[in-house]
Amino acid sequence: MERLARRREQLGPVNPLAKREYEEAVEHVEELETQRRDLESALAELEGLIKDTDKRIRESFEETFEAAARNFEEVVQHLFPGGRGRLRLVHAEGPRAVIGGEAASGPEAAASGKTRRAVPRRPSATTSSTRRARAWKWRSRPPASR
């Protein structure tokens, strides 16, 4: 008995609030688990909405692209009687998902009896004007500051 009494004294006083602190810790863990489940369900719902939005955008893009391609063919045939023209997707797999990418297209045209080839892209007037302005600004500086 004496041995047990000494052992108890060596352990020190018992924390009277230990039970209450344990219950509070359990409540906190349960609250965190509930929040985690809510976040996981919200994430799953968000991923579903993203997939649905991507699908709708892809369908809309395809419809619009087909209409633009038909119009381009008609315009080329009107401008070059007997000629052919088409719009094609540069990325053969089609448009990418909205988040992280975009699809590109390229026009092709051919006059009657000629081979079809891609129409070259030209820089916009704004870009050309900007380049000329920068060149003029550079040339107008004294040689020491270039």
Secondary structure, DSSP 8 states (H G I E B T S, - for coil): -HHHHHHHHHH----TTHHHHHHHHHHHHHHHHHHHHHHHHHHHHHHHHHHHHHHHHHHHHHHHHHHHHHHHHHHHHHHSTT-EEEEEESSTT----STT----EEEEEE-TTS--EE------HHHHHHHHHHHHHHHHS-GGG-
